[in-house]
Each structure stands twice: as structure tokens, then as C-alpha cells.
Amino acid sequence: MQVSTLQQNHSGFPKLQTMAALASLALIASPWATTAAKAGSTDNLRRLLSSNICESCDLSKAGLVFANLEEAELSNANLSQANLSRATLSNADLRGANLSGAVLYGANLYNADLTGADLRGADLRGAYLGGVKFEGGNLQGAALQGAIAIPSNLVNAETYQTWAMTEAQGSRHEAAVSYYNEALEKDPKLSTAYLGRSFSVSILGQFDQATRDAETAKTLFEAEGNRQGFDAADQILVTIGQARAAAAEWEAKPTHQKTSSSSSRPGRRRNWGRTFTSLFKSVGSLVFRTVF
């Protein structure tokens, strides 16, 4: 994966000028604020917000939503379960910090140093990760879906495929296709990703692409000796053919027949939407079983 395909201009994140005031407001507004006052050190919070320096501090469960912590010195700090949603942490020093279970949803981590940091179970969805240093960090169980500029060494093809399948099972096929693309960029011979993408683009009505993907999957499965995958790809090709025929038949019908009520006699004025859904319902289950 070329990281540049995911990158966006980090200037798109708002740079908060009134650091102490806004961060303090976030502490009051955050549902974590009461817990922070009890579990974390109030003195440490004040120190951080006033000086931007709090190395080795206990800030566990702190509420720091929207806080401006740009270039903050937080090496070895305990930020476990802290709420840093939408916080600005660009160029922050977080070496060796404990961020296990921390919420960093939508945070700006541009060029942050997380060398040796503990990010187990952290929520990094939608975070900007361009230039972040993760060497020696622990990202086990971290949520990275939707993160921007993910370093290429953090996510493998199988993980992208898993994210794609999750999106597909939720009928979010455009997002699924995006993740399948990432998976195949990292591993162009991942047969199950071609199979999954074929199904998703079929649902989106892109039958030519769906056919190419299914044929590629079929070839790869045959080379692997994977009979289940081969049969699933073959079934998708059959279903795509049926969908093409049904679509052509539907388009040929007069307008008044297309918009007729559901009380029409079965087989005479078939509803295209239902037909399409019915065609791909069974093949979808087959695809999910094959990939997973």
C-alpha cells in the first residue's frame, strides 16, 4: 500500500488557539470529567493544560476531548482510558506512554512520536496518522478503521479484508470495496478479496468489474486447490448473469408496469429491487462463509 493514497492535508484539522480555555471546557463537557477528577490527578491536568508538559504523569481516564496538545511533552505518561477524541496531538512526544483503552477517535496525531507506546485496545478510528512513529508500540486490538494515512506496516491485507467483510455484512458496500482495494494493493493474489469485492460491486450494479473479479478469484482458487472458493466464484458468475438478464427484462418493461402495485399477479410485473436482492441473498451467505 502506498501511504499517499490515504493521506489528506493535516491542515484540515482545526488548530485550536485557546488551548487552556477550550481544553478546560472539554473537561467540563466530557462525560468522563467526573471520573477524571477521581481517577487522575487534578494537579497533573492543570499542569498539562497550563504548560503542555506532563511527563510520567497519571492522566488515566482524563477527559481531554478537543484538547490542543500540539507538541505536548507526555513521554511515559499514563493516559490509559483517557478520552482524547478530536484532540490535537500533532508533534506530541508520547514515547513510552500508556494509551491502552484510550479513545483517540478523530484525533490529529500528525508526526506524533509513539515509539514504545502501549495502544492496546485504543480507538484510533478516523484519526490522522501521517508521519506517526509507532516503532516498538503495541497496537494489539486497536481499532484503526477509517484512520487516515495509516503507515503501511501497521495493517496487513487480511486485516483490510476483515474490515471489508464487516462493512459488506452491514450493507455498506462502497466502504467494503475501498477496503478490498487496500487488501489487494498489499496482496494482489488474495483470492478471497477478489471474491468479496466481486460480491460488493455486484450489489452496486457494477457487473463488468464483478465479472472480472469473480473470474480472477476462480482462477486463483483453482491454482490453490480451493474447491469451496472455486464453487463460490462460479456461483457469483452465474448470479451476475441472472442479474444482467433480470435488469434487461426490467428495463424493457413499460413504465406503468415498473411502477405497478405489489398486488399485481406474481410473475407478471416483477419488482426489480426485490428480484435483485433475492438473487444475491444466497450468494452473499456463500461468500461470507468462504472468506471467513
N, C-alpha and C positions, 0 to 999 in steps of 0.2 A: 504493500500500500504506500502510495506517495502521500506523505502527511499533508502536502499542499492542497490535495483535493478536499480536505476537510477544513482548511484554515479560513478564518474570517479575520477582518481587521479588528485587532483588540481595542481600537479606539471606539468601537461601537458600544463598549461598556461605559456607562456614565462614571466619570471621575468625581467623587464626592469631595467638595472643598471644605465643608464644615464638619470635619471628622468627629470631633468630640461631641458636638451637639447632636448630629444625626445618629451616631452610634449609641449615645445615651438614650435617645428616643427609641431606638430599636430595642434596647434593653427593657424599656418600659412596655413597649407594644408587644414584644415577643411573649408567647405563651410559656417560654422557658425561663422567663425572668425570675419568677419566684424560686424555681429550683436552683437557678444560678446563684442567687443570693445565699442559699443554704449550702449548696454543694461546693461552689467555687469561692475563692477568696475575693471579697468585695474590694479589698485594698489592691489586689492584683489587677482587677478590672479597671479600677481608677488609674492605676499606674500605666496600663496598656493604652487606655484611651487618651491619657494626657501626654505620654511620651513616645508611644509607639514601640516601646521596648518592654519586654517581659520574658526574658529568657528563663527557662526552667520553672516557669510559673504554673500554679494549679489553676486552670481555667476550665476544668471539666464541667460539662453541662451549661456552659455560659451561653447567654443569648446575645449573639452578635450579628443579627440579621441586618444586611445593608451596611455593615460597618466598613469604614475606609481604613484598611490596614496595609496600605501600599508601603512597601519597603519595611514592614514591621520586623523587629528582631524577636523571633519566637522559637529559637532553637531549643530543643529538648523540653518545650512546654507541654503540659498535659491539657490537651483540648479534646479529650475523649467525650463523645456525645454532645459536643458543642454545636450550636445552631449557627452556622456561618452562611446561610442561604443568601445569595446575591451579594456576598461580601466582596470587597476589592482586596485581593491579596497579591497583586502583581509585584514581582521582585521581592516578595517576602522571604525571610530566612526561616524556614521550617525544618531545618535539618534535625533529624532525630526526634521530631515532635510526635506525640501520641495523638493521632486523629482517628482512632478506632471508633467506629459508630458515629462519627461526626457527619453533620448534614452540610454539604458544600454545593447544594443544588444551585446551578446558575452562577456560581462564584467565578470571579476573574482571577485565575491563577497564572497569568502570563509571566513567564520567566521565574516563577517561584522555585525555590530550592527545597525539595522534599527528599533529599538524599537521606536514606536510612529511616524515613518516617514510617510510622505504623498507621496504615489506612485500611486495616481490615474492617469490612462491613461499612465503609464510608459511602455516602451518597454523593456521587460526582456527576449525576445526570445533568446534562446541559451546561456543565462547567467549561470554561475556556482553558485549555491545557497547552496552548502553544508555548514552546520553549521550556516547559517544566522539566526539572531534573528529578527522576524517580530512582536513580541508582541505589540499589540495596533496600528499596522500600518494600513494604508488604501490602499488596493490594488484594489479598485473598477475600473474596466475597464482596468486593467493592462494586457498586453499580455505576457503570460508565455509559449506559445507553444515552445517546443524544449528545454526548460530550463533543466539544469542538476541538479539532486539531489534536486528536489522540496520538501520542507518539507511537510509531509503527511497531515498536517492540512490546507494547502492552497488551495488544489484543490479537489473538490468532484467528485463522479462518473459521475454525469450528465455533469459536465464541460468536463471531459475526453471524454465522449460520443459525446458532441458537436464538440470538436476538431476532433474526428474520422470521424464524418459525413462530416465536411468541407474537410478533406483530401480525403474522398471517392468521394465526388462530384467533386473534381479536378482530379479524376482517380489516386490518389496516395494511392493505396490500402495497400501497405506494411506499410506505416506510419499510415494509418487508423487502421489496425489490432493492431499495437503497442498501440494505444490509447484505443482501445476497451479492450485490455488485462488489461490496468491500471484501466479502469472503472469497469471491472468485478472483479478485485482483491479487489477493495474497496466495491463493492456491488455485490456479487455472484448471486443475484436474480434479477438483472436488465434485464428484458426480452427484452427490445428494443436493448440493447447492444449485446445480443446473435443474434438477428435478423440482426443487422447491420454487425456484424462480419461474419455471415454466408454468406451474400452477397459478402463481400470483399474477403473472402477466396475462394469463388466460382470463382470470376473473376481471382484469382491467380491459379486456377486449382486444389485447394485442396478440392476435393469433399467429402472425408471422414469427414474431420473436418467441412465442410459446412453442411453436413447432420446432424452431432451430434448437432451443434449449432442451426440449424433450428428446430430440434425435441425438444431440451430443451426450445427454445423460445415458441414453440407451446404449450408445457405443462404448462409453466408459464403464458402464455396469457389465457389459458383455466381456470386456477385457479383464475386469476384476473377478469374473465368475459369480457375480451377484445376481442370482435369478430373481429375487424379490424386487430389486431395483429395476431390473430389465423389464419385468412384467408391469411395474408401476408406470414406467416411462411409456411403454407401449399402450397402456390404458389411457394415459393422458392424450396421446396422439389420436386414439380412437374418439375420445370425448371432444377434442378440438374439432375433429371432422364433423361430428354431430352438431356441435355448436355453430359451426360455419353454415351448415345446411339449414339449421333452425333459424339462424339470423337472416339468411337469404329468403327463406319462406315467409318470415315475418315481414320483411321489407317489401315483399311482393304483394302483400295483402292490402286491400283498400283501407283508407284512413278510418272509415266508420267501423271496420272490423277490428282494427287495432285498439280502438277506444271503447269497444262494446263492454257491457256489464258482465260481471262474473257469472250471471245466471244463464249465459249462452250455453248451448249444448256442448258437452265435452268433445274435444277433437275438432270442432268447427271453427272456433275463434280462440285459439290458444293464446294465453297471456305470455308474451316473450320473456318478461322478467322471471316469472315462475319457472318457465321451461329452462332458462339459462341456469338458475340456481339449482334446480333439480339435477341437471346434467352433471354439475361439478361437485355436488354434495358428497357423493360416494367416493369419487376420485380424490377429494380432499382428505378424507379419512385415510385412504390408502397412502397418500403422500406423507402425511404426518407419521404414520406407523413406520414407513420406510426410512425417513430421515432420522427419527428418534429411535 
